[in-house]
Amino acid sequence: MTAKLLILGPSGRMGRALIEGAAGRTDVRVVAAVDRPEAAGLQIGSLTSTSDAAAGLDASDVYIDFTSPAATRSVAALATARKRAAVIGTTGLTADDEAALAELAKVAPIVVAANFSLGVNLVLGLVRTAASVLGPEWDAEVVETHHRAKRDAPSGTALMIARAIAAGHGSDYDAVKRHSRDGDIGPRPRGEIGVSAVRGGDVIGEHTATFFGAAERIEIGHRATSRSIFAAGALRAAAWVVGKSPGRYDMLDVLGFAH
Ligand code: NAD
């Protein structure tokens, strides 16, 4: 079956990668593209992007959203009324945005992931195993680097990696997290999980988890060199999610990894 696809934000960095990726696939077909009113009117093959999200949702089986938290929330409300399947890649979501997605997941199947690459999803399993074998005696730190236009920090992927480390330690992430450091911070508490963000240039996304032992160090990292990996994962998720039972799924479900 070919899923009829709505792409949000076709003028954006990820939107362009999604349009390009969809052109080479038979399991999805872009039937609509919706953007902010100022960015609408883009010609995509025989399609023209509009700013009418309701009409785009009505015409499609599933939508892919890599936009902004405010757009994610407002489109999720429109999709809930239509029980429309969704693939959500927007990061930096607030509790209110998450609540809107939870409402949608009650009536439709949705895939939500801060990173759609196969490699990063494998890294999540690797860091969790490393943390559970090494324990909190090995200081764990995550460093991420992204292009200068990225708005949210730390990245959603860095937070997923840090949470996977906490799961491996058996600790409560919110109780042990340390997002960057400044001033007289004192000695590093045992079990703390640090996350630091670097911004510059056109870096698509780099993440490294380091485990510092007594006289040795382990690094597990991932570098994205093209947005096409995120687009390919999101398009695969869109084809996968149509027809599933309502609920919230992640990329590990799409890839068939046990978790
Ligand atoms: P971008 O700024 O280049 O593009 C955002 C797009 O959203 C633009 O086209 C903009 O016009 C559009 N938009 C804004 N409001 C809209 C609305 N109300 N309706 C429709 N479209 C709207 O940003 P980007 O670099 O493509 O990233 C977008 C999001 O995706 C960010 O949150 C980023 O962190 C996230 N991201 C996630 C992954 C992942 O694998 N999950 C990978 C890369 C980026």
Boltz pocket constraint, residues with backbone or C-beta under 6 A from the ligand:
constraints:
  - pocket:
      binder: B
      contacts: [[A, 8], [A, 9], [A, 10], [A, 11], [A, 12], [A, 13], [A, 14], [A, 15], [A, 34], [A, 35], [A, 36], [A, 39], [A, 65], [A, 66], [A, 67], [A, 68], [A, 69], [A, 70], [A, 71], [A, 88], [A, 89], [A, 90], [A, 91], [A, 92], [A, 113], [A, 114], [A, 115], [A, 116], [A, 117], [A, 230]]
      max_distance: 6.0
